[in-house]
Amino acid sequence: MPILGHGVSLAMLYLARQRLLGQVARTPLIRSSALSARFDAEILLKLETLQPTGAFKLRGATNMIAALIERHGRDALQTGVTTASTGNHGRAVAHAAARLGVPAVICLSRLVPENKVAAIEALGAEVHRVGRSQDEAFKEVVRLVDEEGMSLIPPFDDVLIAAGQGTIGLELMEDAPDLDRVVVGLSGGGLLGGIGAAVKAIRPATRITGVSLSRGAAMWESLQAGRPVEVEEVESLADSLGGGIGLDNRCTLALVREVMDDHVQVSEVAIAGAMVDIFADEKLLVEGAAAVGLAAIAEHELDVRGQTVALILSGNGVSLETFDHARALAGR
């Protein structure tokens, strides 16, 4: 089997899909008539917003917890699982842990919106709020692992997480085998790396375009430096793209470097406009991170004419207050 970036093989991807059966939705890939006409292309939307937790993160979390149970037995996880997250991964870990009968503690920075905190607590997980960045919240995770024996479910930097997210790529290739380009939000790299591993193994000609914030783009800065670097975390409509990649990054930096063909950064105004456009055209309420693919095409005038392009609508974790702010910022 082809192997990419630290052992993310097709075998791992198909095994992940088996673990996700009955736990995670196989989400639809729909054509947007409005966006296709606007850009003279076939614009397809991958609706990860329809996952039970509202975001793609459920794939990676479920895959890793299920794999740990396979390897060590359910009793080995009775001390619980823990993670640090900007919200969607924490909610995914809480959901997967509850389904599998495992306790969970989710560590969040104080920048995470209250609606995401409430959603995690509603799933029965305990929430610890620490610091003003994901890196600071992760220090509490380390304490829980070291002192209380909990098992870490990392937000992105693990082959099991990347393989879980990569099942999206398998579905894309099944539903659109002639896909020319996939445009993916880029933060820690688990989503882009996993999708890229699947797509490149099946159809190497398909371009993988990463999209980061205009400020606080940790993965992009790390790729430029050739090593993991720290960046200041900033508030953004696309808060799910915030946070660092970890100075001891073991998996996703190399994986993203291998599978990503090109990269752009998008402004807050472009993100806001894309959120509003997706709602107006498709009647879908999405978070900022889910709109960055459209923001990238619009703001950077990417030449997608005549191409079949998939945009990953990664999550729906947005409050009406935040959406109203996006409308105001976009001048709509």
Salt bridges, closest charged atoms under 4 A:
GLU42 OE1 - ARG31 NE 2.74
GLU48 OE2 - ARG59 NH2 2.76
GLU70 OE2 - ARG19 NE 3.03
GLU114 OE2 - ARG129 NH1 2.69
GLU126 OE2 - HIS128 NE2 2.80
GLU140 OE2 - HIS128 ND1 2.83
GLU140 OE2 - ARG143 NH2 2.94
GLU147 OE1 - ARG143 NH1 3.23
GLU148 OE2 - ARG143 NH1 3.41
GLU171 OE1 - LYS46 NZ 2.60
GLU171 OE2 - ARG59 NH1 2.98
GLU174 OE2 - ARG17 NH2 2.81
GLU174 OE1 - ARG26 NH2 2.72
ASP175 OD2 - ARG26 NH1 3.05
ASP239 OD2 - LYS116 NZ 3.01
ASP261 OD2 - LYS200 NZ 2.70
ASP262 OD2 - ARG181 NH1 3.30
ASP262 OD2 - ARG207 NH2 3.31
ASP277 OD2 - ARG38 NH1 3.02
ASP277 OD1 - ARG332 NH1 2.92
GLU287 OE2 - LYS116 NZ 3.80
ASP303 OD1 - ARG305 NE 2.87
